Amino acid sequence: MDRFWLSYRETVHSSKQNPSVISESDTLLVENDFDVAIAGGTLGIFIGCALQLRGWRVLVIEQGILKGREQEWNISRPELEAFLALDLLTSHELEQAIATEYNPGRVGFHQGIELWVRDVLNIGVDPVFLLATLKAKFLAHGGILLENMGFQQAIAHPNGIEIEVAHKSNGEKLKITARLLLDAMGHFSAIARQARIENRQRTKPEGVCMVVGSCAQGIPAKAYGDLIYTFAPIQNQCQYFWEAFPAKEGRTTYLFTYVDADLARPSFSQLFADYLHWLPQYQDVELEALKFKRTLFGFFPSYQQTPLQTAWHRILQVGDSSGSQSPLSFGGFGAMVRHLTRLTNGIDAALSGNFLSRNDLRSLQPYQPSLSVTWLFQKTMSVGINQKIEGNAINYLLSTVFASMQKLGDPVLKPFLQDVVQFPALSQTMLSMAIADPVLVTKIVTQVGIPPLLDWMQHYMNLGRYSLLDRLGKSLEPTFENLLPEQRYYWQRWYDQWKYGSGGDYHS
Ligand SMILES: Cc1cc2nc3c(=O)[nH]c(=O)nc-3n(C[C@H](O)[C@H](O)[C@H](O)COP(=O)(O)OP(=O)(O)OC[C@H]3O[C@@H](n4cnc5c(N)ncnc54)[C@H](O)[C@@H]3O)c2cc1C
């Protein structure tokens, strides 16, 4: 992991560019084997199965064997409705997919507030069961799955896309054609990286969330979980945040911290040593008493310009490669589930009307102010590598913010904890914070700097604008039927953009 972490940072710092994996050609393809080819099966199978059920010819290309990891994915229950609405799971299968459920969840900060919420990210979904069920359904409905086959490169033609895949062990190559290619190869997708270069965006992420943790037995049983918890000030230019919850095989605990891709940032070995150092104090247990079922680690690059806009006709990013998850959480599964109905309907409409140009597809991963405003929050929760900051500054700030949200109640607190930012809730929180501690606002300005703050103001204003547009869109929706197909396609995308971009998709 450390080798990968180091080489990742060296690559994003260097001006050397990776070889291109996407090229374009003016010649026409004779025919397309598939309507949709999806490179990457983990979250790719979600959308693959949904599209196959709608009658499209879908191919999923997975470099390994398509199966879920052992460790549960946490999510809130209402979000899982999407699986039922899209007929991906029956109610019985959905209940089987739920491995754990706990209540309440704690939010607490060193020398600050401690509060409790119910029904937030308290469901542990079993990825092994979920992916096995979706894979079986996909195959039963005629979907084609290529396992142990890695995506190599693709050529976008005016009427389709030609994809080259290679067998993992013998290197044997295969060429496939499809009308649309979905890139679901995660954060480190070579297509996503090239798209950033073509879009003249930075390939170096503005933020990185590092996480280490474990699932272990022997921790004293607790019914509650921690959504975000701190019990120490800043160390090593990092504020350590903790998360814990009951799991099928014990208790999961994570230590995570918001950093950047600077070469001086800690290695995973250092972070893991700190995790083991603090874990006994956090969970009130001796290390010797623990039986580790597995260790967990990863890092999540996040970009200010998200979601990633496709750079080509006929190619679209979905899942982690699209960067559509909040930079605050590592809830990429949750983000995909939240957008699954929108994406399935949108891709279905794009295929039906042949709206597969770059602009048509960009409207499926549009700008969302509700996501862009979260940037400032990540910045206030991280410490620059050379920044001088009071040891308890982040704890104090978060404590004040959450105290304000608590006063405003669940309608403000709960969406925020589920990665949904809404204009009224954000405005009320900022006002309440400014009244509670006017000096803190000046401290935030000093910590984050004026240019990022001005940039943030634009997203904040857009969030307000989108909230109004969302209300307007709701009253316009019934008239979509009278429009021409292309007009309807775009109106529906704008409507979705306002809804999701204002956090209007949130259901308590
Ligand atoms: C420790 C940890 C805890 C997490 N906890 C949660 C949680 O509680 N809740 C939550 O919502 N999210 C959680 N996440 C995030 C979640 O796991 C990710 O968002 C999700 O796995 C992203 O799926 P993806 O398919 O987009 O990308 P990935 O998981 O990166 O999968 C990419 C897929 O593409 C395949 N692939 C890659 N390259 C190729 C290629 N060249 N050809 C073919 N296939 C290829 C890979 O084999 C893989 O199947 C957690 C992540 C970690 C690391």
Ligand as a Chemical Component Dictionary entry (heavy atoms), coordinates in Angstrom:
data_LIG
# 
_chem_comp.id                   LIG 
_chem_comp.type                 NON-POLYMER 
_chem_comp.pdbx_formal_charge   0 
_chem_comp.three_letter_code    LIG 
# 
loop_
_chem_comp_atom.comp_id 
_chem_comp_atom.atom_id 
_chem_comp_atom.alt_atom_id 
_chem_comp_atom.type_symbol 
_chem_comp_atom.charge 
_chem_comp_atom.model_Cartn_x 
_chem_comp_atom.model_Cartn_y 
_chem_comp_atom.model_Cartn_z 
_chem_comp_atom.pdbx_ordinal 
LIG C1  C1  C 0 -11.872 0.928  4.046   1  
LIG C2  C2  C 0 -13.032 1.364  3.205   2  
LIG C3  C3  C 0 -14.294 1.498  3.767   3  
LIG C4  C4  C 0 -15.370 1.935  3.009   4  
LIG N1  N1  N 0 -16.597 2.013  3.596   5  
LIG C5  C5  C 0 -17.655 2.468  2.875   6  
LIG C6  C6  C 0 -18.939 2.568  3.478   7  
LIG O1  O1  O 0 -19.129 2.221  4.636   8  
LIG N2  N2  N 0 -19.975 3.075  2.732   9  
LIG C7  C7  C 0 -19.808 3.451  1.437   10 
LIG O2  O2  O 0 -20.758 3.941  0.832   11 
LIG N3  N3  N 0 -18.599 3.328  0.829   12 
LIG C8  C8  C 0 -17.524 2.848  1.521   13 
LIG N4  N4  N 0 -16.305 2.724  0.927   14 
LIG C9  C9  C 0 -16.158 3.150  -0.479  15 
LIG C10 C10 C 0 -16.586 2.081  -1.446  16 
LIG O3  O3  O 0 -15.928 0.883  -1.163  17 
LIG C11 C11 C 0 -16.226 2.568  -2.861  18 
LIG O4  O4  O 0 -16.866 3.798  -3.083  19 
LIG C12 C12 C 0 -16.650 1.582  -3.918  20 
LIG O5  O5  O 0 -15.947 0.375  -3.773  21 
LIG C13 C13 C 0 -16.340 2.166  -5.291  22 
LIG O6  O6  O 0 -16.636 1.232  -6.274  23 
LIG P1  P1  P 0 -16.150 1.447  -7.784  24 
LIG O7  O7  O 0 -16.651 0.248  -8.507  25 
LIG O8  O8  O 0 -16.524 2.776  -8.281  26 
LIG O9  O9  O 0 -14.564 1.444  -7.668  27 
LIG P2  P2  P 0 -13.637 0.292  -7.079  28 
LIG O10 O10 O 0 -14.141 -0.226 -5.802  29 
LIG O11 O11 O 0 -12.254 0.853  -7.118  30 
LIG O12 O12 O 0 -13.774 -0.862 -8.122  31 
LIG C14 C14 C 0 -13.283 -0.725 -9.416  32 
LIG C15 C15 C 0 -13.587 -2.004 -10.137 33 
LIG O13 O13 O 0 -13.020 -1.920 -11.429 34 
LIG C16 C16 C 0 -12.186 -3.053 -11.650 35 
LIG N5  N5  N 0 -11.129 -2.613 -12.550 36 
LIG C17 C17 C 0 -10.123 -1.736 -12.298 37 
LIG N6  N6  N 0 -9.342  -1.596 -13.386 38 
LIG C18 C18 C 0 -9.882  -2.392 -14.351 39 
LIG C19 C19 C 0 -9.536  -2.671 -15.698 40 
LIG N7  N7  N 0 -8.473  -2.119 -16.291 41 
LIG N8  N8  N 0 -10.330 -3.510 -16.401 42 
LIG C20 C20 C 0 -11.437 -4.094 -15.826 43 
LIG N9  N9  N 0 -11.778 -3.881 -14.553 44 
LIG C21 C21 C 0 -11.030 -3.031 -13.827 45 
LIG C22 C22 C 0 -11.710 -3.467 -10.265 46 
LIG O14 O14 O 0 -11.284 -4.808 -10.232 47 
LIG C23 C23 C 0 -12.961 -3.221 -9.456  48 
LIG O15 O15 O 0 -13.875 -4.281 -9.522  49 
LIG C24 C24 C 0 -15.194 2.256  1.644   50 
LIG C25 C25 C 0 -13.943 2.096  1.061   51 
LIG C26 C26 C 0 -12.871 1.641  1.820   52 
LIG C27 C27 C 0 -11.518 1.468  1.167   53 
# 
loop_
_chem_comp_bond.comp_id 
_chem_comp_bond.atom_id_1 
_chem_comp_bond.atom_id_2 
_chem_comp_bond.value_order 
_chem_comp_bond.pdbx_ordinal 
LIG C1  C2  SING 1  
LIG C2  C3  SING 2  
LIG C2  C26 DOUB 3  
LIG C3  C4  DOUB 4  
LIG C4  N1  SING 5  
LIG C4  C24 SING 6  
LIG N1  C5  DOUB 7  
LIG C5  C6  SING 8  
LIG C5  C8  SING 9  
LIG C6  O1  DOUB 10 
LIG C6  N2  SING 11 
LIG N2  C7  SING 12 
LIG C7  O2  DOUB 13 
LIG C7  N3  SING 14 
LIG N3  C8  DOUB 15 
LIG C8  N4  SING 16 
LIG N4  C9  SING 17 
LIG N4  C24 SING 18 
LIG C9  C10 SING 19 
LIG C10 O3  SING 20 
LIG C10 C11 SING 21 
LIG C11 O4  SING 22 
LIG C11 C12 SING 23 
LIG C12 O5  SING 24 
LIG C12 C13 SING 25 
LIG C13 O6  SING 26 
LIG O6  P1  SING 27 
LIG P1  O7  DOUB 28 
LIG P1  O8  SING 29 
LIG P1  O9  SING 30 
LIG O9  P2  SING 31 
LIG P2  O10 DOUB 32 
LIG P2  O11 SING 33 
LIG P2  O12 SING 34 
LIG O12 C14 SING 35 
LIG C14 C15 SING 36 
LIG C15 O13 SING 37 
LIG C15 C23 SING 38 
LIG O13 C16 SING 39 
LIG C16 N5  SING 40 
LIG C16 C22 SING 41 
LIG N5  C17 SING 42 
LIG N5  C21 SING 43 
LIG C17 N6  DOUB 44 
LIG N6  C18 SING 45 
LIG C18 C19 SING 46 
LIG C18 C21 DOUB 47 
LIG C19 N7  SING 48 
LIG C19 N8  DOUB 49 
LIG N8  C20 SING 50 
LIG C20 N9  DOUB 51 
LIG N9  C21 SING 52 
LIG C22 O14 SING 53 
LIG C22 C23 SING 54 
LIG C23 O15 SING 55 
LIG C24 C25 DOUB 56 
LIG C25 C26 SING 57 
LIG C26 C27 SING 58 
# 
